[in-house]
Amino acid sequence: MTDPKTQSWLRRIVSRSLAVRVIAFSSFWAVIALVVIATIISALFRQVSERGFDSVLSAYLNNVIGSVGIAEDGDLQGSPNLDDLRFLQPQSGWYWAVEPVTSDLGGALRSPSMATPIPSPDSGEVPFNTGFQRSYMTVGPGGDTIEVVEAELVVGDQGQVARFRVMGNRSELEEEVSQFVRKLYGYLAIFGLGMIAINVFAILYGLRPLNRVQQALSDIRAGSAQRLEGPFPTEIESLADETNALIDNNRRIVERSRKQVGNLAHSLKTPLAVLMNEGHAVGGERGKLITAQATALQQQLDHYLQRARAAAQRDSLVFRTPVKASLERMARVMGKLNPSIDLQVQFPDEPLIFAGEREDLEEISGNLMENAMKWARSRVSLSVEEGETQGDGHGVLILIEDDGPGIPEEKARDALKRGRRLDETKPGTGLGLAIVADLVEEYGGSLALERSSLGGLKAVVSLPRAETQGAS
């Protein structure tokens, strides 16, 4: 009995694969057609063979009838020559016999192959036709099934009646038919396998353009191509055109969003600068309040503009960023700004590609590394690993650890709230971790704050990963 898991897997393969469905349907139809053809040919061959067998027996019977007469003494006489050696071989299954029916006729004639008499059924069981002939099946002396063609005819002037019988080996006919059927099914099986193989090749070859479309879409998603390029069959060309139109429309929407975000930032830059200058000019507590609120407004604006840009890029088909190059550059900058901190960096041998824009990756890693540098006593560790995300399962794990005081578990959630500062003695606005959390969320990733083995805080960021080929 097939395992339920195997049955479920087979059903899923058949239902989801177009090639498997077409191949399975065409192969099933080919098998049914070949079986029907074989059955029809076998039936026709049997019909022709039986008709020929009966014709041969009838010809032999007429030959025997024409070769037998009545001698002067009233006995049957004659020596039929049927030109068939099987009538000379004992128990060959081929016999002829002439036997008297009326009492005024004597003698009986048999073929040399007929060593013992073969009984004839009563006319009530197998009646004669209007021509005084009949045929029936019986078992011969050798155990073979034989077919008997029999006729009762008047052979003398005095109305003497004789029974003429010719018997053929029906088992030979059945064996010939069986051999033909076996050969027929064998040849048709070979032909069917060849036809199915050619059919599979034709279907797979016909579906190759779909594989090219799939590869082209994969290249677009990996960032190594911008459009579906190449010659496609007429049936798929419209699909490629519509896909290219969708990609172009997506690119226009992203570009328009980028321009709108830039225009908004540019239009608010001057009013914010005026407010800050006004706060400095006013001075005193009131001036500090104006300056602080303008600064907070600038930071909030930067935060939401950054989040809007990340949301626009999240579903983009072309933005891919090598993780190692970006983080190495960020590590060099942080190392120069904090020469007293021992920064340890570790990357995997396999190149990992972040499925997003470089500025977003640097914003995430920069905020976390700046926070680690600010709180670390002497050591900070940056490492990258392969990981998993909630989406397709392929992810990039960025781990940043320090040997600082860390954050208690009950306060870790508060640290991610916008504007929340756990220690007012350190400089900052409290927006860094909140910006990181929002950006990571926009990309469908996750951010976790844990206790580091170094003694301080361990920030674990999971981001979506793209294919490595064609990254830009």
Beta strands, then each sheet from edge to edge (+ up, - down):
strand 1: 68-70
strand 2: 76-78
strand 3: 95-100
strand 4: 109-110
strand 5: 133-139
strand 6: 145-154
strand 7: 161-169
strand 8: 321-322
strand 9: 342-346
strand 10: 353-354
strand 11: 379-387
strand 12: 395-402
strand 13: 446-451
strand 14: 457-466
sheet 1: 1+ 2-
sheet 2: 4+ 3- 7+ 6- 5+
sheet 3: 8+ 10- 14+ 12- 11+ 9+
sheet 4: 8+ 10- 14+ 13-
end
